[in-house]
């Protein structure tokens, strides 16, 4: 139980029974995840699961990737040489 508590503290109280059991097996112990779960339950330890969050906002600085290809020359030499689009509605 002391080793379970130590591994739990090392992980900043994040690891659950499967990861703690795996760590104990790496150190040479022979323990199952269910046994670790039972001891964790007795000790009142619970894993803190982190939720994955989708990145919804992006950097609004578009000046890095944009290039001025037309150089404000809006009268091309031939048809279909340059296309422009107005995106002010966005």
N, C-alpha and C positions, 0 to 999 in steps of 0.2 A: 504494500500500500504506500510505503514511503517513496518507492521508485515511481509509482504512478503519479503521486503528488508532485515529485520533482520534475518529471517530464511535462506535466500539465502547467507548471509554473514557467518552465523554460519556453513553452509555446505561447506565453502571454495569455493563457486561459482560452486558447482557441481550439486545440486538438481535442478530438473525440476519442472514443474507445478504439476504433480501428487504427487510427494513426499512432496512438500510444502503444497499442499492441505491436505494431510494426516496428516502432522505435525500440521496444524492449527485445524483440527478436533480433534486431540488428546488433544489440549489445550482448547477445548470447543467451537471452532468456527464452523459455519455452512457455508461452502463455497465449491463450485465445482471446479474441476480441470480446467474446461474451463474458469471460471471466473479468476482464478489465472493466467492462460495462457494469458488472455487478458491484465491483469494488468502488467504482466512481459513484455509483448510486448511493452506496453506504456512506461515502465521504461527503456527499452533497455536491459533487463536481459536475458541471454541465459544460458541454462544448458551446462555443459562441460561433455560430455559422455566419459568415459574411455573405451578403447578397450581392450578386453581380449587377452592376448598374450599367445601363446602356448610355453611351456618350451621345447626348442629344444636341449639345451646343458646340459650335465650331468657332474658331477665331474669325472675326469679321474683317481682318486686315487682308484684303484681296490684292493689294498692290504688289506683294512679293511675286506672285505667280503670273500676273497679267503682263502682257506685252502689247504695245501700240503698233500693230502691224500696218495699219492704214496711214499712220502719221497725218491724220486729219485730211487726207486726200480722198474726198468723197466723189470724185469724178474719174472712175477707172477708164482705162484705154479701150477696153472691149466689154461686151456684155458678159455677165456671170464671172467677172474677174474678182469681185469682192462682194461679200454679203454682209449686211448689217441688220441688227435686230434691236428694237427698243424693249427694254425689260423694266421700265419704270413702274409697272404694276406690281412687281414683286415686293 
